[in-house]
């Protein structure tokens, strides 16, 4: 990775960290598998969100699924 490091404001760091994690997963698995994995995580997150207790885990799981699908497609 020969990208020049850029300064990220402290309040945007969690979003950048999540985006880098998603990019690492896409690079590791490949685009098609990342899209499939993203759809699986999205569906699992939506199913968990139906229950009140599972919503704590389901919402972030669904968001991670959407990010994987977007990163895999674009």
C-alpha positions in Angstrom: 0.0 0.0 0.0 1.8 3.0 -1.2 -0.9 5.5 -0.3 0.3 8.6 1.5 -1.0 8.8 5.1 -3.6 11.4 5.6 -4.7 13.0 8.8 -8.1 12.0 10.0 -10.0 14.0 12.6 -10.3 12.2 15.9 -14.1 12.1 15.7 -14.1 10.3 12.3 -11.5 7.7 13.4 -14.1 4.9 14.2 -15.6 5.2 10.7 -12.2 5.1 9.1 -11.3 2.0 11.2 -14.5 0.2 10.1 -14.0 1.1 6.5 -10.4 -0.2 6.6 -11.6 -3.4 8.2 -14.2 -3.8 5.4 -11.5 -3.1 2.8 -9.2 -5.7 4.4 -12.0 -8.3 4.3 -12.7 -7.5 0.6 -9.0 -7.7 -0.2 -8.7 -11.0 1.6 -11.8 -12.7 0.3 -12.3 -11.1 -3.1 -15.2 -9.1 -4.4 -17.8 -11.8 -5.1 -17.3 -13.5 -1.8 -17.4 -10.2 0.0 -20.8 -9.4 -1.5 -22.1 -12.8 -0.6 -20.7 -12.5 2.9 -22.2 -9.0 3.2 -25.7 -10.3 2.2 -25.4 -13.1 4.7 -24.4 -10.7 7.5 -27.2 -8.3 6.4 -29.8 -11.0 6.6 -28.5 -12.3 9.9 -28.5 -8.8 11.3 -32.1 -8.1 10.2 -33.2 -11.4 11.7 -31.5 -10.6 15.0 -33.0 -7.1 15.0 -36.5 -8.6 15.0 -35.9 -9.6 18.6 -35.4 -6.8 21.1 -32.4 -8.4 22.8 -30.8 -9.3 19.5 -31.1 -5.7 18.2 -27.9 -4.8 20.1 -25.9 -7.2 17.9 -28.2 -7.2 14.9 -28.0 -3.5 13.9 -24.2 -3.4 13.8 -24.2 -6.7 12.0 -26.6 -5.4 9.4 -24.6 -2.2 8.9 -21.4 -4.3 8.5 -23.2 -6.4 5.9 -24.3 -3.3 4.0 -20.7 -1.9 4.1 -19.3 -5.2 2.7 -21.8 -5.3 -0.1 -21.1 -1.6 -1.0 -17.3 -2.2 -0.8 -17.6 -5.3 -2.9 -19.7 -3.7 -5.6 -17.8 -0.4 -6.0 
